[in-house]
């Protein structure tokens, strides 16, 4: 037995020396399983006892640490020998079947996101994390194989350390774990790989709810339907890149598709004179042609050498084509255009004069003619007297006076007339008020010579649906005549001084009004008289002096969808009166509301846009806004809600950039864009 103990110590010293060398050169790759060591090969007891000529060599250690370890191990071995240890006890050191267990090469370490502060290590002789002490894990284990821990189950799972934390003993030898097996098939290897990825997510009970919220947020992400292009649009875009391969088949396309093709090319800046010639020369039938803003294409040469062959066209838009002159309009002398053309748009072409109008006089079937922002005058309008089928006429921003109204009065079928920014007076309105009885849309904005007398004549247009008198001299008591326009839906008032608390009552007779814009009407302190506007859909009262006293009148506007009360005296008590409305957009910027208003705003479930910026709002009740499920735009600038902004990134179904508006700081010399969270309440 003494000889056996000596040999055992020799083997053990060799093992310690080998482990010391391995510790200095940490192996980066997982080790291969050690070879099978039979019992009789490791402990040749019988041969040792019979062999008397064996010579021994003792290995001396060079460091103090190794000597200490060796002495300790020798004492342990001596105690085992003295205690009657025999060959059966030696077998207990080895695992059954004589194998040392090692991790499969394909086994991947498992990470736990919940304990990121812990240092991450691997088992066996795997590469340890930076700064991790190897001896801190399990030290050097004799008879444990090549870098393996001597445990009851032959495996050390690093995930146990992280899952248990520092409570309990993660190295408990009595803990039973299933023995890992080497994946044998490609399916098993794939399953092992996917499982390792899955376990990278935190599965602890404390984080299950948070993970579910994160996953549900991903599922709720929506892309607006308008962002998707139809298959037809994609095909037309492909054709717009190069028309040559498709030129022989263009004539098979309908007139509507040809129109879309030209629009796609124009929108993507791919429309050229060459491509347009390819389209028109392929025998296609064009019924609608929109070449607005195409000054490089539309000129006199194009009109006479290309457009002249499109005799079937019914709708033409040449607006803002500044290279076109009166000579180009001679193409409309063709009799085939007289028969088919219905709509002609020539706006924003200052090169067109009265001579050009003379070339249009025979377009007798024309129904819509747009000549706004051209250089025509009363004489040019006189050339158009044969166009008796006109239903829409736009001569805004032209040199038109009262004399032109004689010709315009001949167009008895007119439903839309635009005379904005012309030189007409009250006399002009008096000449047409009993003739053009079919007028429904009348634009008189910035006709500065119109007074209250004109408004009297305008009341004869009983079918009027839209009236624009912005920038005129109509004001105050002149609005008493509005009661004779019962069908008026839209009214654009002259200026901020035309109404006050005494004259606003005249608007109450417009019972069918859908939109009322009183922005900047600072002489208005209340809209209490407007309690009869039941069909109003949009009410703009920004920068007025209205307060909570106006809320009862607003409550009666059951059809209201858009309400602006910016820079008014509305308080939280006034907001309480708005909860019964089906508002979609509400703006309360720079009012007198506070945290109590959030309780009432959260009850308006129909809201989609809400602006409560620059108010005395904190994070106290802001969480209640998450009950507004349809909300997609929220402006909190200038409020003390920074601590709750994180919440809306997961509540609102829109990108954060829509929740916090991006403000371009014009005073920033570096032209940088910042998210303005309202840290200051300065004026914009």
C-alpha positions, 0 to 999 in steps of 0.5 A: 500500500505504501508503494501504491500511495507513492505512485498515486502522489506521483500521478497527482503531482504530474496532474497539478503541473499540467493544470498549471501549464493549461491555466497560463494558456487559456484555450479559446475553443471548447475541448474535445472529450478526453480518451477513455481510461480503463481502471486497470490502466490508471491504477495497475495495482497488481503489476505494481505490487509484483514489480520490485525494480520500479524506480521513482522520480519525484517532481519538485515544484518551483513556487510556494503555492504549488508546494502548499497545494501538494502538501494539502493533497498529500495529507488528504491522500494519506488520510484516505490510505490510513482510513482503509481506502481500497481499490473499490473507493478508487472506482468512486472517483470515476464516473460510471463506465469510466468516462469523464463528462464534458460539455458537447461541442455544440452546446452554447452558453445561455445568457440572462438579461436580468443579471447583466451586472454579473460577470459572464463565464463558461464551463470547463476550459471554455474562454471566460469573460473579461476579468473573471477569475477561473479559480473563483468558479471552482478552482482546480479539481483533481481527477476531474478530467481536462478542465472539467469540474468534479460534480455529482452530475458531471456538468456545471450550468452557468445559467444556474448561477444567474437564475439563482443569484447569490442565494443558495449554493449553485455548486450543490452536488446533490442537484440533479440536472439532465445530462446534455446530449450531443445533437446527432441530426441537423434538425436537432442542431437547428432546434438547439440553436433556436433554443439558445436564441430564445433563452436570451430573452428574460423569462423571469416572472417579473419581466413577463408582463413587460415582454408581453407589452413589448411584443404587443407594441410590435404587433400593433405597428401599422403602416398607413394604407396610402403608403402602399402603391397599387400594382397599376402604379408600380407598372406605370412607374416601370414604364416611365423609366423607359418607354421604348420597349412598350411603345408598340403596346401603348395604344392598348391602354385606356385613356385613363391609364395614359393620363396616370402614366403622364402624371407619374412621369411628371411627378417623378421628373421623368417627363420629357418632350421625347417621351411625350412624343413617344406616347402621343405618336403611338396612336393612344387616345388621350381624353385628359392631359395635365401638363401643369408646371411643365414649362420646359415641355409646353411651348408654342412649338409643342402646341403646334407640332404635337398637341394639335393631334390630340383632337379627342382631348376633353380636359386640358391643364396648361397652368403655369407654363410660362413659355406659352404665348398667344400664338400657341393658343391658335391651335384651338382654332381647330374645329375638332377642339370646338366639339370635344373640349370641356375644361381648359386651365390657363392660369398663371401664364402672364404671357397670355393677353386679350389676343389669346382670348380671341383664339378661344371664342369658338370653344362653344362647348367649354364648361370650365375656363380658368384664366386667373393670373393672366394679362387679360382685361375687359376686352379679352372677356368680351371675346368670350361672349359666345361661351354661353355653356360656361359653368365655371369662370375664373378671372381672378387677379386680372385687369377686370373692371365693372365693364367686364360684368356686362359680358359675364352676365351672359353666362347664365349657367355659371355656378362658380365665379371667381373675381378675387383681386379685381377692380370691380365695385358695388355696381358690378354686383348690382348688374349681375344679382338678378341674372346669375341666379345659379351662382353657388360659389362666389369669390370676392376676396380682396376686392377692396371697393366692395362695401355693405351695399354689395352684400345687399345685392349678394343676398339675391343669390339664394343658392349661395353655398360659399361666399368669400369676402375677405379683404373687402369693406363689408363690416358690422351692420352690413351682416344683417343681410346674411339672413337671406342666405339660408343655404350658405355653408362656408363664409370667409369674413372680411377682417378682424374688425368687422365683427364685435359682440353686438354684430356677431348675432347676425351670423346665427341666422346661417343655420346650415353653416359648416365652417366658421373662422373667427381667428384673431377677431379680438373684439369678440369676447363671447359667442353666446348668441351663436346657439343655432349653428347645429350643423357647424363642423369646424369652429376656429376661435384662436386669439379671441377673448372668449371664455367659459361663458361661450361653452354652452353655445359650443355644446349645442353644436352637435356636429362639431369635429374641429375646435380651436381655442388657442390663446383664449380664456378657457379654463378647466371648467370650460373643458368639462362642457366639451366632453359630450361632443364628438371632437376629432381635433381640439387645440387648447394652446396657451389657455388657462387649463390645468391638470384637472382638464386632463380628467375631462379630456380623457372622456372625449374618446373620439379625439385624434389630435390634441394640442395642450401645449404651453399650459400649466400641465404636469405629469399628475394626470397625464396617464389618463390620456391613454384612454383615448384610443384613437389619439394619434397626435399629441402636442405637449410642448411647454408643459411639465410632463417630461417625466411621463413622455416615455409612456406615450412611446408605447401607448400611442400607435404612432412614431414618437416624432408625431407625439413630439413635434420637431421644431426648426429653430430658425435662430440656430446659426448651425441649422440644427433640428432639436426636439423642443420639449417645451423647456421654455415658454417663449413665444414661437 
